[in-house]
Amino acid sequence: NAGVTQTPKFQVLKTGQSMTLQCAQDMNHEYMSWYRQDPGMGLRLIHYSVGAGITDQGEVPNGYNVSRSTTEDFPLRLLSAAPSQTSVYFCASTLSGRATETQYFGPGTRLLVL
Amino acid sequence: KQEVTQIPAALSVPEGENLVLNCSFTDSAIYNLQWFRQDPGKGLTSLLLIQSSQREQTSGRLNASLDKSSGRSTLYIAASQPGDSATYLCAVKVRTGNQFYFGTGTSLTVIP
């Protein structure tokens, strides 16, 4: 199993540009989520999904869109990038989100918005 | 809203020492608490998961405890090694919704 994969590893955008961060997992996990990690603030949940076709907002959803058309993929879209979205983005998954389950993380995408 | 705090933010110890990392949370209505390790420029690796009904979990030199009533967890690392140098994060899964809340982490340096 490749686990949780993310592309790209690094991206530079100009303010106002849009882009999609890709996340895929091959573990047949139902629950997937996106976090951003900023210095001094820890990881904060952006959006999550409990299964194909179902998404919900996390703590900091503004400026981001998600969709879940398949179990495997959970892309994160930045509609109009802003410098405040400069961060490291992590995708994570668990089998079904139950209390006994470990979260698995991807390697992250470093985004710089100029 | 759940607040998760980790103190200290950074810790430096000589090789071989036993050490304790602390995590506190404000809302005791949690499903579980997880400890993660993060190496520079890398993703997070799960170390231990404690369900809300459990008091502790052990894996090798690591032992994590949970006191839900006081909103505290500790990660005990025995006989520390330079390879243990990393940032350690704790996260709680809350009962309302499906959200996880992370602390800001403790950066550990083990000096050979």
Interface residues (C-beta under 8 A of the other chain):
Chain A: V4 Y31 S33 Y35 G40 M41 G42 L43 R44 L45 Y48 V50 D56 G58 E59 F90 A92 G97 R98 A99 T100 E101 T102 Q103 Y104 F105 G106 P107 G108
Chain B: K1 V4 Y31 N32 Q34 F36 G41 K42 G43 L44 T45 S46 L49 Q51 S52 L89 A91 K93 G97 N98 Q99 F100 Y101 F102 G103 T104 G105
